[in-house]
Amino acid sequence: MAFDEDLAERVREVLPADAVARVTERKMFGGLAFMLDGNMFVGIVGAELMARLGPDAADAALHRPHVRAMDFSGRPMKGMVFVGPGALECEEPAGWVRSALDFVRTLPPKAKTGPGTARRSSPSR
């Protein structure tokens, strides 16, 4: 499954300056994941934005239009949501990225793993 390159670029453009040096990108699950200190905070699967918000914020987000629980195997993943293209047509992904970063900043950094397809995000500003 290909991912929406334009949406990936929109995510890169809204990364806060203080996080850019610590964000890596990794192709996974047929899409693209953005990680802060090894913890995934947002990703792109097809044309949808995946956001890791934490359990409380994800539950609240499910009441918004075009947002659904993230599920890959038929079981929802706690604390994560898919934000559909309908929600992203009229709003920038900045709020979702900021909320996901806020949550992931509360997590301990993950140990570095071997070489993969990770690369540093670079602002295109």
LUMBASE-971448 format. One record per residue (C-alpha): residue number from 0; residue in three letters; x, y, z. Coordinates in steps of 0.25 Angstrom, whole numbers. Each point is the difference from the previous one (the first is absolute). Layout:
BEGIN
REC   seq   type    east   north      up
REC   NUM    ala       X       Y       Z
...
This chain:
BEGIN
REC   seq   type    east   north      up
REC     0    met       0       0       0
REC     1    ala       6      14      -4
REC     2    phe      -1      11       9
REC     3    asp      -4      15      -3
REC     4    glu      13       7      -3
REC     5    asp      -7      13       1
REC     6    leu      -5      -2      14
REC     7    ala      14      -5       4
REC     8    glu       5      13      -5
REC     9    arg     -11       8       8
REC    10    val       4      -8      12
REC    11    arg      15       4      -2
REC    12    glu      -4      15      -2
REC    13    val      -7       1      14
REC    14    leu      10      -7       8
REC    15    pro       4       9      12
REC    16    ala      15       5      -2
REC    17    asp       3      -6      14
REC    18    ala      -3     -14      -5
REC    19    val       5       0     -14
REC    20    ala      14      -5       4
REC    21    arg      -6     -11       8
REC    22    val     -10      -5     -10
REC    23    thr       3     -12      -9
REC    24    glu      -9      -6     -11
REC    25    arg      -2     -15      -2
REC    26    lys      -7      -7     -11
REC    27    met      -9     -10       7
REC    28    phe     -14      -7      -1
REC    29    gly       0       4     -14
REC    30    gly       0      15       4
REC    31    leu      10      10       6
REC    32    ala       2       2      15
REC    33    phe       5      12       7
REC    34    met       8      -3      13
REC    35    leu       5       9      11
REC    36    asp      11      -7       8
REC    37    gly      -4     -13      -6
REC    38    asn     -15       1       4
REC    39    met     -10       1     -12
REC    40    phe      -9      12       2
REC    41    val      -6       2     -14
REC    42    gly       0      -8     -13
REC    43    ile      -7      -1     -13
REC    44    val      -7     -12      -5
REC    45    gly      -6       3     -14
REC    46    ala      -6      13       1
REC    47    glu      -3       0      15
REC    48    leu       8       6      11
REC    49    met       2     -10      12
REC    50    ala       2       8      13
REC    51    arg       5      -6      13
REC    52    leu      -7       9      10
REC    53    gly      -1      -9      13
REC    54    pro     -13      -7       5
REC    55    asp      -7      13       5
REC    56    ala       2       9     -12
REC    57    ala      -2     -11     -10
REC    58    asp     -14      -3       7
REC    59    ala      -3      14      -1
REC    60    ala       4       1     -15
REC    61    leu      -9     -11      -4
REC    62    his     -12      10       2
REC    63    arg       6       9     -11
REC    64    pro      -4      -2     -15
REC    65    his       9      -9      -9
REC    66    val       7      -6      12
REC    67    arg       0     -15       3
REC    68    ala       7      -9       9
REC    69    met      13      -6      -5
REC    70    asp      -1     -15      -3
REC    71    phe       9      -8      -9
REC    72    ser      -4     -14       4
REC    73    gly     -15       3       4
REC    74    arg       4       4      14
REC    75    pro       0      15       3
REC    76    met      14       4       5
REC    77    lys      -2       8      13
REC    78    gly       4      15      -1
REC    79    met       1       0     -15
REC    80    val      -9       6     -10
REC    81    phe      -1       1     -15
REC    82    val      -4      14      -5
REC    83    gly      -6      -1     -14
REC    84    pro       2       9     -12
REC    85    gly     -13       7       3
REC    86    ala       5       6      13
REC    87    leu      13       4      -7
REC    88    glu      -6       7     -12
REC    89    cys      -4      12       8
REC    90    glu      10      -1      11
REC    91    glu      15      -1       1
REC    92    pro       6     -12       7
REC    93    ala       7       9       9
REC    94    gly     -10      -2      12
REC    95    trp       1     -15      -1
REC    96    val      15       0      -1
REC    97    arg       1       9      12
REC    98    ser      -9      -8       8
REC    99    ala       7     -13      -4
REC   100    leu      14       6       3
REC   101    asp      -6       5      14
REC   102    phe      -4     -14       3
REC   103    val      13      -7      -5
REC   104    arg       9      10       8
REC   105    thr      -6      -6      13
REC   106    leu       6     -14      -4
REC   107    pro      15      -4       2
REC   108    pro       9      -1     -12
REC   109    lys       1     -13      -7
REC   110    ala      13      -7      -2
REC   111    lys       6       2     -13
REC   112    thr      -1     -12      -9
REC   113    gly       8      -5     -12
REC   114    pro       0       6     -14
REC   115    gly     -13       2      -7
REC   116    thr      -7       9      -9
REC   117    ala       0      11      11
REC   118    arg       4      14      -5
REC   119    arg       0      13       7
REC   120    ser     -12      10      -4
REC   121    ser       5      12      -6
REC   122    pro      -9      13       0
REC   123    ser      -3       4     -14
REC   124    arg      -2      15       4
